[in-house]
Amino acid sequence: GAGVSQSPRYKVAKRGQDVALRCDPISGHVSLFWYQQALGQGPEFLTYFQNEAQLDKSGLPSDRFFAERPEGSVSTLKIQRTQQEDSAVYLCASSFRDETQYFGPGTRLTVL
Amino acid sequence: DAKTTQPPSMDCAEGRAANLPCNHSTISGNEYVYWYRQIHSQGPQYIIHGLKNNETNEMASLIITEDRKSSTLILPHATLRDTAVYYCIVRVGELNTGFQKLVFGTGTRLLVSP
């Protein structure tokens, strides 16, 4: 079946612009995670949804980062007033409840 | 902080077995060992997981020591396409309430050569 999909795959933004990154989880997966991966590092947790409820956002680096999943399926990670340090790959993962997480291909964000 | 330690890099000849070690000396009784790999420019790919028994699937085998303080991922016949960064992760299993985020370390960069 279809895996986790993310769009766009690549995004270039000028510093100060707002960006929105989309994640389509595997159908029926209750849990959805966002991770941030800097160059040469392992992914780091940003936030977690169970259905439409955002149960943990402890990893969001600043209040410029905002995530939503209004209908418990598709999720959007929004970054306002992007800064150069926001340049990274943003990964989405989904799982059926609290089981194995399956990752999407990621969105590579470059802030100039 | 990651609860696992792995060598930063390893080499393997194509067709030979690749044995990737992982130390997780502080693992708790209800924590699973998960392995993912990440091929360049792709998202992490799930490989295998286990609690205390050895596990095998179509991709790999996972050998967990009896004291559960270390494990080894075995790719029985490595191919060039197995070149990737391999992450060993300890996480709380599905019997617990709530969720458990994955805490990645820096992994082992496996290079499979012809």
Backbone of each chain as ProteinMPNN parsed JSONL, in Angstrom:
{"seq_chain_A": "GAGVSQSPRYKVAKRGQDVALRCDPISGHVSLFWYQQALGQGPEFLTYFQNEAQLDKSGLPSDRFFAERPEGSVSTLKIQRTQQEDSAVYLCASSFRDETQYFGPGTRLTVL", "coords_chain_A": {"N_chain_A": [[0.819, -1.199, 0.0], [0.221, 2.408, -0.073], [2.781, 4.516, 1.119], [4.006, 6.869, 3.579], [3.631, 10.152, 2.499], [5.163, 13.231, 1.495], [5.103, 16.733, 0.888], [6.209, 19.943, -0.29], [8.981, 18.207, -1.894], [11.319, 19.573, -1.96], [12.165, 22.818, -0.827], [12.811, 26.16, -1.203], [13.371, 29.068, 0.524], [13.253, 32.554, 1.124], [14.874, 34.348, 3.71], [12.759, 35.184, 6.354], [10.389, 34.619, 5.095], [7.252, 32.816, 5.187], [6.626, 29.31, 5.479], [4.981, 26.26, 4.473], [4.677, 22.91, 5.158], [3.679, 19.752, 4.041], [2.2, 16.682, 5.151], [1.145, 13.468, 4.349], [-0.137, 10.862, 5.968], [0.124, 7.237, 6.386], [-2.817, 5.543, 5.505], [-5.269, 5.24, 7.995], [-3.515, 5.304, 10.093], [-3.085, 6.322, 13.353], [-1.304, 7.799, 14.856], [0.962, 10.512, 14.426], [4.042, 11.958, 13.621], [6.448, 14.589, 13.673], [9.756, 15.265, 12.668], [12.972, 16.834, 12.782], [15.842, 17.104, 10.805], [19.075, 17.951, 10.874], [21.947, 18.678, 8.826], [24.071, 15.942, 8.563], [23.35, 14.906, 11.013], [21.324, 12.85, 13.233], [17.731, 12.372, 13.009], [15.611, 14.615, 14.876], [13.088, 14.821, 17.311], [10.11, 16.704, 16.902], [7.223, 17.157, 17.221], [4.058, 15.613, 18.147], [1.091, 13.947, 17.153], [-2.001, 12.524, 18.074], [-4.508, 11.239, 16.405], [-6.445, 14.071, 15.842], [-5.453, 15.515, 17.895], [-2.866, 17.351, 19.33], [-0.501, 16.117, 21.175], [2.031, 16.369, 22.162], [4.404, 18.831, 21.974], [6.92, 19.415, 22.558], [9.378, 19.443, 21.29], [9.444, 21.459, 19.413], [11.288, 24.115, 18.145], [10.915, 26.889, 18.458], [8.463, 29.542, 18.89], [7.846, 30.14, 16.352], [7.325, 27.943, 14.962], [4.733, 25.833, 14.009], [2.275, 23.324, 14.142], [-0.349, 21.375, 12.709], [-3.237, 19.226, 12.556], [-5.976, 18.951, 11.544], [-8.184, 17.243, 10.841], [-7.423, 14.83, 11.655], [-5.925, 13.408, 9.845], [-4.229, 14.344, 7.285], [-1.35, 16.375, 7.868], [0.086, 19.559, 8.623], [3.065, 21.332, 8.808], [4.048, 24.392, 9.826], [6.215, 27.096, 9.357], [7.003, 30.179, 10.485], [8.309, 33.313, 9.43], [10.947, 32.508, 8.463], [14.279, 31.485, 9.314], [17.842, 31.25, 8.761], [18.877, 29.17, 10.266], [16.813, 27.394, 10.289], [17.052, 25.777, 8.162], [16.966, 22.545, 7.022], [16.165, 19.01, 6.879], [12.855, 18.055, 6.973], [11.037, 15.63, 8.477], [8.32, 13.398, 8.347], [6.467, 11.008, 10.168], [4.392, 8.126, 10.586], [2.253, 6.034, 12.578], [0.43, 3.103, 13.6], [-1.372, 3.623, 16.256], [0.7, 3.118, 19.011], [2.88, 1.911, 17.731], [5.296, 0.587, 15.376], [7.011, 3.176, 13.726], [6.664, 4.678, 10.555], [8.411, 6.305, 8.045], [8.206, 9.244, 5.949], [9.579, 10.601, 2.833], [10.659, 13.06, 3.396], [11.051, 16.666, 3.544], [13.216, 18.893, 2.133], [14.33, 21.815, 3.363], [15.614, 24.888, 2.474], [16.872, 27.85, 3.572], [17.537, 30.994, 2.461]], "CA_chain_A": [[0.0, 0.0, 0.0], [0.939, 3.665, -0.147], [3.489, 4.894, 2.33], [3.873, 8.269, 3.989], [4.104, 11.069, 1.472], [5.394, 14.595, 1.95], [5.266, 17.703, -0.189], [7.045, 19.596, -1.428], [10.202, 17.491, -1.534], [12.344, 20.598, -1.789], [11.606, 24.151, -0.683], [13.773, 27.229, -0.976], [12.684, 30.249, 1.022], [14.071, 33.687, 1.544], [14.764, 34.605, 5.135], [11.603, 35.994, 6.698], [9.182, 34.089, 4.485], [6.554, 31.72, 5.853], [6.534, 28.098, 4.668], [4.064, 25.22, 4.953], [5.107, 21.585, 4.717], [2.532, 18.854, 4.158], [2.436, 15.255, 5.366], [0.018, 12.54, 4.2], [0.279, 9.618, 6.635], [-0.477, 5.986, 5.918], [-4.238, 5.52, 5.821], [-5.622, 4.504, 9.207], [-2.546, 5.509, 11.175], [-3.596, 7.26, 14.345], [-0.228, 8.64, 15.369], [1.759, 11.227, 13.418], [5.198, 12.608, 14.23], [7.348, 15.42, 12.873], [11.136, 15.301, 13.105], [13.853, 17.742, 12.056], [17.162, 16.501, 10.662], [20.125, 18.837, 10.39], [22.941, 18.014, 7.994], [25.03, 15.11, 9.272], [22.83, 14.495, 12.315], [20.128, 12.024, 13.228], [16.495, 13.139, 13.182], [15.221, 15.018, 16.224], [11.646, 14.934, 17.488], [9.504, 18.029, 17.015], [5.88, 17.159, 17.767], [3.312, 14.359, 17.988], [-0.378, 13.995, 17.125], [-2.821, 11.32, 18.118], [-5.654, 11.75, 15.644], [-6.308, 15.514, 15.624], [-4.933, 16.137, 19.107], [-1.415, 17.511, 19.433], [-0.249, 15.706, 22.544], [3.375, 16.751, 22.602], [5.088, 19.742, 21.063], [8.085, 19.822, 23.33], [10.55, 19.573, 20.452], [9.387, 22.618, 18.51], [12.394, 24.957, 18.61], [10.494, 28.246, 18.809], [7.039, 29.785, 18.616], [7.641, 30.338, 14.915], [6.952, 26.628, 14.425], [3.353, 25.499, 14.35], [1.81, 22.149, 13.406], [-1.769, 21.084, 12.876], [-3.769, 18.005, 11.924], [-7.359, 19.284, 11.918], [-9.148, 16.167, 10.66], [-6.821, 13.578, 12.086], [-5.253, 12.697, 8.76], [-3.135, 15.173, 6.766], [-0.79, 17.338, 8.823], [0.891, 20.638, 8.057], [4.034, 21.997, 9.673], [4.235, 25.753, 9.333], [7.309, 27.855, 9.957], [6.83, 31.602, 10.183], [9.516, 34.174, 9.452], [12.044, 31.548, 8.447], [15.653, 31.905, 9.566], [18.803, 30.339, 8.137], [19.044, 27.982, 11.112], [15.696, 26.478, 10.056], [17.416, 24.912, 7.038], [17.064, 21.16, 7.481], [15.166, 18.115, 6.303], [11.731, 17.854, 7.887], [10.526, 14.283, 8.267], [7.048, 13.027, 8.958], [6.318, 9.567, 10.366], [3.097, 7.754, 11.142], [2.172, 4.684, 13.122], [-0.866, 2.7, 14.096], [-1.258, 3.79, 17.704], [2.052, 3.296, 19.519], [3.686, 0.846, 17.166], [6.413, 0.987, 14.533], [6.838, 4.4, 12.95], [7.1, 4.632, 9.162], [8.776, 7.662, 7.665], [8.131, 9.743, 4.593], [10.878, 10.923, 2.235], [11.165, 14.309, 3.931], [11.105, 17.915, 2.78], [14.476, 19.608, 2.383], [14.107, 23.262, 3.392], [16.802, 25.737, 2.432], [16.538, 29.265, 3.796], [18.648, 31.825, 1.969]], "C_chain_A": [[0.858, 1.256, 0.0], [1.59, 3.944, 1.194], [3.175, 6.32, 2.704], [4.398, 9.146, 2.852], [4.223, 12.477, 2.031], [5.555, 15.5, 0.728], [5.443, 19.098, 0.395], [8.259, 18.786, -0.979], [11.341, 18.457, -1.264], [11.653, 21.957, -1.727], [12.748, 25.116, -0.412], [12.992, 28.465, -0.577], [13.689, 31.339, 1.315], [13.842, 33.913, 3.028], [13.595, 35.555, 5.401], [10.301, 35.506, 6.092], [8.552, 33.022, 5.365], [6.513, 30.519, 4.91], [5.553, 27.127, 5.312], [4.469, 23.9, 4.323], [3.985, 20.599, 5.019], [2.969, 17.414, 4.349], [1.128, 14.487, 5.2], [0.42, 11.206, 4.826], [-0.32, 8.399, 5.949], [-1.922, 5.932, 6.388], [-4.506, 4.662, 7.065], [-4.645, 4.672, 10.355], [-3.01, 6.643, 12.085], [-2.534, 8.278, 14.744], [0.576, 9.25, 14.231], [2.812, 12.03, 14.14], [5.888, 13.497, 13.204], [8.73, 15.4, 13.522], [11.895, 16.299, 12.231], [15.238, 17.099, 11.984], [18.129, 17.514, 10.054], [21.171, 18.016, 9.639], [23.926, 17.22, 8.851], [24.582, 14.611, 10.632], [21.667, 13.522, 12.15], [18.892, 12.891, 13.394], [16.217, 13.458, 14.637], [13.724, 15.303, 16.261], [11.202, 16.386, 17.593], [8.161, 17.968, 17.743], [5.153, 15.871, 17.401], [1.817, 14.621, 18.028], [-0.937, 12.587, 17.32], [-4.176, 11.737, 17.583], [-5.466, 13.261, 15.459], [-5.669, 16.228, 16.818], [-3.404, 16.173, 19.095], [-1.033, 17.271, 20.891], [1.132, 16.076, 23.052], [3.979, 17.656, 21.551], [6.37, 20.248, 21.697], [9.331, 20.032, 22.48], [10.533, 20.757, 19.501], [10.381, 23.663, 19.003], [11.996, 26.373, 18.984], [9.013, 28.407, 18.481], [6.795, 30.143, 17.153], [7.187, 29.034, 14.237], [5.567, 26.267, 14.939], [2.925, 24.287, 13.517], [0.339, 21.924, 13.687], [-2.141, 19.826, 12.116], [-5.284, 18.032, 12.157], [-8.365, 18.157, 11.786], [-8.558, 14.811, 11.0], [-6.174, 12.769, 10.988], [-4.041, 13.506, 8.298], [-2.668, 16.152, 7.844], [0.039, 18.363, 8.069], [1.804, 21.199, 9.139], [4.305, 23.368, 9.051], [5.375, 26.423, 10.082], [7.145, 29.305, 9.515], [8.178, 32.316, 10.255], [10.775, 33.309, 9.482], [13.405, 32.218, 8.636], [16.594, 30.875, 8.949], [18.963, 29.062, 8.961], [17.881, 27.002, 10.98], [15.988, 25.536, 8.886], [17.697, 23.513, 7.55], [16.134, 20.312, 6.626], [14.093, 17.885, 7.364], [11.053, 16.543, 7.506], [9.21, 14.09, 8.995], [7.024, 11.506, 9.081], [4.928, 9.29, 10.906], [3.157, 6.325, 11.665], [0.74, 4.389, 13.525], [-0.773, 2.662, 15.616], [0.209, 3.932, 18.073], [2.973, 2.201, 19.012], [4.759, 1.402, 16.235], [6.084, 2.227, 13.713], [7.416, 4.218, 11.549], [7.259, 6.06, 8.659], [8.476, 7.962, 6.2], [9.509, 10.12, 4.089], [11.483, 12.235, 2.735], [11.021, 15.481, 2.967], [12.401, 18.615, 3.143], [14.206, 21.096, 2.254], [15.449, 23.975, 3.405], [16.361, 27.178, 2.558], [17.75, 30.115, 3.416], [18.738, 33.152, 2.699]], "O_chain_A": [[2.084, 1.175, 0.066], [1.034, 3.653, 2.254], [2.21, 6.91, 2.219], [5.479, 8.903, 2.315], [3.476, 12.867, 2.928], [6.069, 15.09, -0.313], [4.893, 19.405, 1.452], [8.525, 18.699, 0.22], [12.217, 18.19, -0.441], [10.699, 22.223, -2.457], [13.551, 24.909, 0.499], [12.054, 28.863, -1.268], [14.827, 31.075, 1.704], [12.743, 33.692, 3.538], [13.463, 36.594, 4.754], [9.224, 35.923, 6.517], [9.227, 32.4, 6.184], [6.382, 30.679, 3.697], [5.322, 27.16, 6.521], [4.59, 23.791, 3.103], [3.412, 20.606, 6.109], [3.972, 16.974, 3.787], [0.124, 14.814, 5.832], [1.245, 10.491, 4.259], [-1.158, 8.515, 5.055], [-2.214, 6.24, 7.543], [-4.041, 3.527, 7.173], [-4.915, 4.228, 11.471], [-3.285, 7.757, 11.64], [-2.825, 9.457, 14.944], [0.839, 8.605, 13.216], [2.532, 12.697, 15.135], [5.905, 13.189, 12.013], [8.867, 15.503, 14.741], [11.509, 16.571, 11.094], [15.747, 16.605, 12.99], [18.018, 17.882, 8.884], [21.257, 16.8, 9.809], [24.543, 17.772, 9.763], [25.354, 13.96, 11.335], [21.1, 13.39, 11.066], [18.988, 14.023, 13.868], [16.544, 12.673, 15.527], [13.171, 15.939, 15.363], [11.829, 17.194, 18.278], [7.972, 18.638, 18.757], [5.551, 15.142, 16.493], [1.335, 15.417, 18.835], [-0.409, 11.605, 16.798], [-4.905, 12.494, 18.225], [-4.422, 13.687, 14.965], [-5.38, 17.423, 16.744], [-2.744, 15.156, 18.879], [-1.228, 18.142, 21.739], [1.366, 16.09, 24.261], [4.059, 17.294, 20.377], [6.838, 21.351, 21.414], [10.252, 20.73, 22.904], [11.538, 21.024, 18.842], [10.325, 24.059, 20.167], [12.696, 27.006, 19.774], [8.394, 27.53, 17.878], [5.661, 30.419, 16.761], [6.728, 29.036, 13.095], [5.271, 26.378, 16.129], [3.189, 24.238, 12.316], [-0.157, 22.244, 14.767], [-1.465, 19.417, 11.172], [-5.805, 17.203, 12.903], [-9.325, 18.112, 12.555], [-9.13, 13.771, 10.671], [-5.9, 11.581, 11.164], [-2.952, 13.37, 8.856], [-3.465, 16.682, 8.619], [0.614, 18.075, 7.02], [1.361, 21.501, 10.247], [4.734, 23.476, 7.902], [5.474, 26.319, 11.305], [7.149, 29.611, 8.322], [9.055, 31.958, 11.04], [11.566, 33.38, 10.423], [13.646, 33.339, 8.189], [16.183, 29.754, 8.65], [19.164, 27.986, 8.398], [17.953, 25.891, 11.505], [15.233, 24.591, 8.654], [18.558, 23.316, 8.406], [15.414, 20.822, 5.768], [14.399, 17.56, 8.512], [10.568, 16.367, 6.388], [9.022, 14.565, 10.115], [7.507, 10.8, 8.196], [4.35, 10.123, 11.604], [3.994, 5.524, 11.251], [-0.057, 5.297, 13.761], [-0.158, 1.76, 16.184], [0.902, 4.78, 17.51], [3.752, 1.631, 19.775], [5.089, 2.585, 16.314], [5.025, 2.318, 13.091], [8.508, 3.677, 11.377], [6.376, 6.902, 8.822], [8.487, 7.079, 5.342], [10.498, 9.986, 4.809], [12.668, 12.497, 2.529], [10.891, 15.31, 1.755], [12.659, 18.897, 4.313], [13.891, 21.585, 1.169], [16.308, 23.699, 4.242], [15.573, 27.67, 1.751], [18.835, 29.969, 3.977], [19.617, 33.961, 2.403]]}, "seq_chain_B": "DAKTTQPPSMDCAEGRAANLPCNHSTISGNEYVYWYRQIHSQGPQYIIHGLKNNETNEMASLIITEDRKSSTLILPHATLRDTAVYYCIVRVGELNTGFQKLVFGTGTRLLVSP", "coords_chain_B": {"N_chain_B": [[18.758, 12.607, 25.116], [20.441, 10.09, 23.183], [20.076, 6.619, 23.927], [21.815, 4.751, 23.131], [24.937, 3.453, 21.818], [26.996, 3.491, 18.989], [29.416, 2.352, 16.537], [31.008, 4.851, 14.516], [31.471, 4.35, 11.793], [31.605, 1.709, 9.32], [32.973, -0.814, 7.194], [32.182, -3.04, 4.503], [32.466, -5.887, 2.42], [30.899, -6.483, -0.689], [28.406, -8.97, -0.822], [29.274, -10.263, 1.434], [28.59, -10.875, 4.946], [27.245, -8.279, 6.911], [27.848, -7.044, 10.039], [26.499, -5.183, 12.446], [27.172, -3.522, 15.369], [25.651, -2.583, 18.533], [25.476, -0.808, 21.522], [23.547, -0.766, 24.433], [23.438, -0.262, 27.292], [21.901, 0.73, 29.379], [19.326, -0.075, 29.056], [15.879, -0.655, 29.738], [13.558, -3.072, 31.173], [11.181, -3.137, 29.682], [11.713, -1.998, 27.281], [12.141, -1.807, 23.798], [14.439, -2.746, 21.202], [15.084, -1.04, 18.325], [15.825, -0.94, 14.849], [16.683, 1.221, 12.275], [17.377, 2.376, 8.951], [18.997, 4.791, 6.86], [19.127, 5.77, 3.729], [20.964, 7.792, 1.509], [19.471, 10.967, 1.129], [16.913, 10.04, 1.561], [14.031, 9.181, 3.621], [14.195, 7.753, 6.964], [14.232, 4.193, 7.064], [12.392, 1.542, 8.29], [13.767, -1.389, 9.745], [13.928, -3.67, 11.56], [12.834, -4.968, 14.757], [13.142, -5.81, 18.261], [12.597, -7.425, 21.466], [13.643, -9.267, 23.512], [14.165, -11.707, 22.431], [15.904, -13.239, 19.674], [15.439, -11.995, 16.377], [14.237, -12.343, 13.029], [13.79, -11.206, 9.728], [12.815, -10.523, 6.321], [14.707, -8.712, 5.638], [16.824, -8.575, 7.516], [18.671, -9.882, 10.384], [18.319, -9.815, 13.932], [20.245, -9.89, 16.721], [20.112, -10.201, 20.106], [21.801, -9.777, 23.12], [21.864, -11.913, 26.051], [21.718, -10.487, 28.455], [20.666, -8.21, 27.51], [22.05, -5.885, 27.047], [23.384, -5.244, 24.799], [23.305, -5.421, 21.185], [23.219, -6.886, 17.879], [22.929, -6.113, 14.532], [22.391, -7.972, 11.671], [23.161, -8.133, 8.328], [22.785, -10.457, 6.022], [23.872, -10.949, 3.412], [25.415, -8.582, 2.123], [24.663, -5.915, -0.114], [25.46, -3.446, -2.643], [23.431, -1.604, -2.471], [22.837, -1.56, 0.177], [24.382, 0.298, 1.397], [24.37, 2.824, 3.708], [23.238, 4.901, 6.473], [22.945, 3.455, 9.584], [20.724, 3.211, 12.223], [20.453, 2.512, 15.616], [18.007, 2.185, 18.006], [16.475, 2.687, 21.142], [13.343, 2.127, 22.44], [10.264, 2.563, 24.214], [7.861, 0.016, 24.333], [4.685, -1.014, 22.797], [3.034, -1.783, 24.853], [2.904, 0.022, 26.818], [1.255, 2.972, 28.025], [0.416, 5.939, 26.187], [2.702, 7.676, 23.988], [5.873, 7.116, 22.395], [8.578, 8.877, 21.518], [11.058, 8.593, 18.956], [14.456, 8.516, 19.644], [17.138, 9.41, 18.056], [20.577, 8.57, 17.577], [23.786, 9.274, 16.216], [24.306, 7.175, 14.569], [25.622, 4.41, 12.523], [27.67, 4.597, 9.795], [27.512, 2.637, 7.104], [29.497, 1.317, 4.62], [29.298, -0.39, 1.712], [31.313, -2.158, -0.4], [32.384, -3.007, -3.773]], "CA_chain_B": [[19.988, 11.971, 24.65], [20.278, 8.726, 22.729], [20.448, 5.631, 24.915], [22.604, 3.736, 22.437], [26.2, 3.861, 21.221], [27.339, 2.717, 17.795], [30.621, 2.855, 15.871], [30.607, 5.849, 13.511], [31.515, 3.85, 10.421], [32.051, 0.339, 9.083], [33.077, -1.208, 5.789], [31.821, -4.426, 4.24], [32.567, -6.271, 1.013], [29.651, -6.948, -1.291], [28.202, -10.407, -0.719], [29.617, -10.742, 2.761], [27.676, -10.465, 6.005], [27.558, -7.047, 7.64], [27.436, -7.165, 11.44], [26.538, -3.839, 13.025], [26.947, -3.622, 16.811], [25.017, -1.475, 19.252], [25.452, -0.945, 22.98], [22.423, -0.104, 25.122], [23.644, -0.831, 28.624], [20.909, 1.23, 30.35], [17.992, -0.447, 28.584], [14.948, -1.148, 30.754], [12.952, -4.348, 30.824], [10.07, -3.018, 28.743], [12.16, -1.221, 26.131], [12.484, -2.535, 22.601], [15.527, -2.276, 20.352], [14.651, -0.824, 16.94], [16.833, -0.558, 13.859], [16.288, 1.901, 11.046], [18.499, 2.818, 8.133], [18.69, 5.954, 6.056], [19.906, 5.899, 2.509], [21.147, 9.212, 1.198], [18.357, 11.757, 0.603], [15.63, 9.396, 1.811], [13.642, 9.102, 5.015], [14.589, 6.507, 7.637], [13.48, 2.991, 6.7], [12.331, 0.538, 9.352], [14.365, -2.672, 9.395], [13.569, -4.774, 12.447], [12.89, -4.642, 16.169], [13.034, -6.957, 19.148], [12.577, -7.156, 22.898], [14.703, -10.058, 24.122], [14.474, -12.855, 21.581], [16.448, -12.926, 18.363], [14.411, -11.82, 15.369], [14.68, -12.385, 11.632], [12.795, -10.95, 8.686], [13.372, -10.615, 4.974], [15.794, -7.75, 5.467], [17.962, -8.697, 8.422], [18.503, -10.585, 11.655], [18.674, -9.042, 15.111], [20.708, -10.74, 17.817], [20.147, -9.447, 21.36], [22.47, -10.565, 24.153], [20.962, -12.371, 27.097], [21.524, -9.405, 29.436], [20.01, -7.155, 26.726], [22.827, -4.652, 27.062], [23.9, -4.964, 23.463], [22.668, -6.178, 20.11], [23.899, -6.85, 16.588], [22.107, -6.237, 13.322], [23.123, -8.737, 10.659], [22.702, -8.186, 6.939], [23.505, -11.697, 5.699], [24.593, -10.862, 2.143], [25.321, -7.149, 1.841], [24.756, -5.444, -1.494], [25.822, -2.031, -2.735], [22.27, -0.818, -2.07], [22.761, -1.511, 1.639], [25.164, 1.435, 1.876], [23.421, 3.718, 4.379], [23.468, 5.11, 7.908], [22.101, 2.549, 10.352], [20.435, 3.733, 13.549], [19.951, 1.621, 16.656], [17.187, 3.049, 18.867], [15.746, 2.022, 22.213], [12.083, 2.801, 22.71], [9.279, 1.847, 25.012], [6.967, -0.704, 23.44], [3.271, -0.644, 22.702], [2.261, -2.151, 26.013], [2.804, 1.181, 27.687], [0.319, 4.009, 27.586], [1.056, 7.094, 25.589], [3.559, 7.448, 22.842], [7.297, 7.212, 22.665], [9.308, 9.417, 20.388], [12.327, 7.942, 18.641], [15.621, 9.359, 19.913], [18.208, 8.927, 17.193], [21.949, 9.016, 17.747], [24.386, 9.605, 14.93], [24.282, 5.979, 13.753], [26.81, 3.838, 11.888], [27.688, 4.734, 8.334], [27.995, 1.4, 6.494], [29.869, 1.42, 3.211], [29.465, -1.686, 1.062], [32.158, -1.954, -1.578], [32.425, -4.154, -4.699]], "C_chain_B": [[19.706, 10.528, 24.245], [20.732, 7.767, 23.824], [21.315, 4.551, 24.314], [23.922, 4.326, 21.958], [26.538, 2.908, 20.086], [28.658, 3.233, 17.224], [30.22, 3.821, 14.759], [30.604, 5.317, 12.085], [32.011, 2.413, 10.385], [32.109, 0.11, 7.58], [32.713, -2.681, 5.664], [31.969, -4.695, 2.755], [31.229, -6.807, 0.524], [29.566, -8.469, -1.236], [28.542, -11.005, 0.628], [28.562, -10.283, 3.768], [28.175, -9.178, 6.659], [26.99, -7.201, 9.047], [27.607, -5.813, 12.117], [26.219, -3.919, 14.514], [26.289, -2.377, 17.383], [25.053, -1.785, 20.74], [24.296, -0.142, 23.556], [22.389, -0.611, 26.548], [22.605, -0.373, 29.641], [19.482, 0.859, 29.955], [17.157, -1.002, 29.734], [14.212, -2.375, 30.236], [11.858, -4.27, 29.783], [10.446, -2.237, 27.487], [12.617, -2.124, 24.99], [13.73, -1.932, 21.941], [15.002, -2.205, 18.918], [15.864, -0.48, 16.076], [16.144, 0.079, 12.661], [17.549, 2.152, 10.227], [18.038, 3.986, 7.263], [19.677, 6.017, 4.893], [19.894, 7.371, 2.113], [19.904, 9.829, 0.55], [17.0, 11.053, 0.718], [15.285, 9.469, 3.293], [14.115, 7.805, 5.64], [13.648, 5.361, 7.273], [13.536, 2.003, 7.846], [12.945, -0.771, 8.869], [13.779, -3.788, 10.247], [13.52, -4.269, 13.868], [12.737, -5.908, 16.998], [13.048, -6.524, 20.597], [13.679, -7.945, 23.598], [15.06, -11.295, 23.311], [15.101, -12.384, 20.279], [15.31, -12.881, 17.348], [15.028, -11.868, 13.987], [13.511, -12.01, 10.738], [13.504, -10.966, 7.333], [14.555, -9.67, 4.765], [17.03, -8.11, 6.281], [17.625, -9.625, 9.581], [18.967, -9.676, 12.777], [19.02, -10.018, 16.224], [20.843, -9.866, 19.055], [20.793, -10.322, 22.416], [21.511, -10.884, 25.294], [20.7, -11.289, 28.145], [20.893, -8.162, 28.804], [20.799, -5.853, 26.687], [23.468, -4.336, 25.723], [23.169, -5.82, 22.441], [23.493, -6.026, 18.844], [22.872, -7.01, 15.477], [22.954, -6.949, 12.271], [22.421, -8.635, 9.314], [23.451, -9.361, 6.313], [24.328, -11.647, 4.419], [24.491, -9.415, 1.651], [25.456, -6.869, 0.341], [25.106, -3.956, -1.483], [24.67, -1.143, -2.263], [22.061, -0.771, -0.569], [23.635, -0.409, 2.22], [24.212, 2.496, 2.421], [23.943, 4.017, 5.783], [22.453, 4.257, 8.657], [21.961, 3.06, 11.781], [19.874, 2.624, 14.449], [19.249, 2.497, 17.689], [16.513, 2.193, 19.92], [14.471, 2.799, 22.469], [11.147, 1.921, 23.509], [8.244, 1.258, 24.074], [5.512, -0.364, 23.613], [2.446, -1.056, 23.895], [2.085, -0.978, 26.969], [1.783, 2.164, 27.159], [1.1, 5.164, 26.98], [1.975, 6.719, 24.451], [5.015, 7.454, 23.293], [7.995, 7.713, 21.427], [10.573, 8.599, 20.174], [13.458, 8.929, 18.885], [16.798, 8.763, 19.149], [19.556, 9.406, 17.706], [22.5, 9.414, 16.388], [24.561, 8.379, 14.033], [25.638, 5.504, 13.285], [26.68, 3.989, 10.389], [28.326, 3.478, 7.745], [28.276, 1.64, 5.016], [30.107, 0.019, 2.672], [30.198, -1.456, -0.249], [32.181, -3.198, -2.458], [33.594, -5.068, -4.385]], "O_chain_B": [[18.879, 9.837, 24.841], [21.668, 8.068, 24.565], [21.527, 3.516, 24.947], [24.028, 5.529, 21.721], [26.388, 1.692, 20.203], [28.994, 4.404, 17.397], [29.186, 3.622, 14.12], [29.822, 5.779, 11.254], [32.728, 1.957, 11.275], [31.397, 0.747, 6.804], [32.908, -3.466, 6.592], [31.642, -3.846, 1.926], [30.522, -7.503, 1.253], [30.526, -9.168, -1.561], [28.143, -12.129, 0.933], [27.747, -9.41, 3.473], [29.367, -9.015, 6.921], [25.799, -7.457, 9.222], [28.73, -5.355, 12.333], [25.123, -4.334, 14.891], [26.356, -1.287, 16.815], [24.703, -2.886, 21.165], [24.096, 1.02, 23.204], [21.452, -1.291, 26.965], [22.437, -1.024, 30.673], [18.529, 1.435, 30.479], [17.663, -1.725, 30.592], [14.231, -2.682, 29.044], [11.623, -5.242, 29.065], [9.568, -1.856, 26.713], [13.375, -3.074, 25.19], [14.024, -0.75, 22.113], [14.533, -3.203, 18.372], [16.799, 0.184, 16.524], [15.171, -0.443, 12.117], [18.658, 2.141, 10.761], [16.851, 4.14, 6.975], [20.868, 6.278, 5.058], [18.926, 8.09, 2.361], [19.361, 9.307, -0.424], [16.045, 11.436, 0.041], [16.14, 9.78, 4.122], [14.41, 6.848, 4.924], [12.433, 5.537, 7.188], [14.62, 1.663, 8.321], [12.692, -1.215, 7.749], [13.201, -4.74, 9.721], [14.111, -3.231, 14.167], [12.268, -6.937, 16.511], [13.454, -5.409, 20.925], [14.562, -7.349, 24.216], [16.137, -11.865, 23.484], [14.858, -11.262, 19.834], [14.342, -13.634, 17.45], [16.182, -11.489, 13.789], [12.381, -12.443, 10.962], [14.659, -11.379, 7.232], [15.315, -9.826, 3.81], [18.155, -7.971, 5.801], [16.494, -10.083, 9.745], [19.883, -8.872, 12.607], [18.209, -10.856, 16.617], [21.603, -8.897, 19.053], [20.396, -11.472, 22.601], [20.49, -10.221, 25.477], [19.589, -11.184, 28.665], [20.621, -7.179, 29.493], [20.248, -4.815, 26.321], [24.038, -3.26, 25.546], [22.51, -6.803, 22.779], [24.355, -5.153, 18.748], [22.055, -7.93, 15.492], [24.096, -6.567, 12.018], [21.253, -8.996, 9.172], [24.657, -9.258, 6.093], [25.395, -12.257, 4.359], [23.604, -9.07, 0.871], [26.248, -7.496, -0.363], [25.053, -3.299, -0.443], [24.897, -0.061, -1.722], [21.207, -0.029, -0.083], [23.626, -0.203, 3.433], [23.356, 3.006, 1.698], [24.951, 3.463, 6.22], [21.252, 4.328, 8.396], [22.956, 3.309, 12.463], [18.947, 1.905, 14.077], [19.84, 3.452, 18.193], [16.035, 1.098, 19.626], [14.517, 4.009, 22.693], [11.236, 0.693, 23.478], [7.8, 1.916, 23.133], [5.14, 0.456, 24.451], [1.264, -0.72, 23.963], [1.207, -0.999, 27.831], [1.485, 2.175, 25.965], [2.292, 5.334, 27.236], [2.008, 5.569, 24.012], [5.323, 7.765, 24.443], [8.001, 7.041, 20.396], [11.092, 7.986, 21.107], [13.422, 10.054, 18.387], [17.372, 7.749, 19.546], [19.668, 10.522, 18.214], [21.75, 9.843, 15.51], [24.925, 8.518, 12.865], [26.668, 6.101, 13.598], [25.695, 3.558, 9.791], [29.533, 3.273, 7.87], [27.416, 2.102, 4.266], [31.014, -0.68, 3.124], [29.768, -0.67, -1.094], [32.019, -4.313, -1.964], [33.785, -6.081, -5.059]]}, "name": "protein", "num_of_chains": 2, "seq": "GAGVSQSPRYKVAKRGQDVALRCDPISGHVSLFWYQQALGQGPEFLTYFQNEAQLDKSGLPSDRFFAERPEGSVSTLKIQRTQQEDSAVYLCASSFRDETQYFGPGTRLTVLDAKTTQPPSMDCAEGRAANLPCNHSTISGNEYVYWYRQIHSQGPQYIIHGLKNNETNEMASLIITEDRKSSTLILPHATLRDTAVYYCIVRVGELNTGFQKLVFGTGTRLLVSP"}
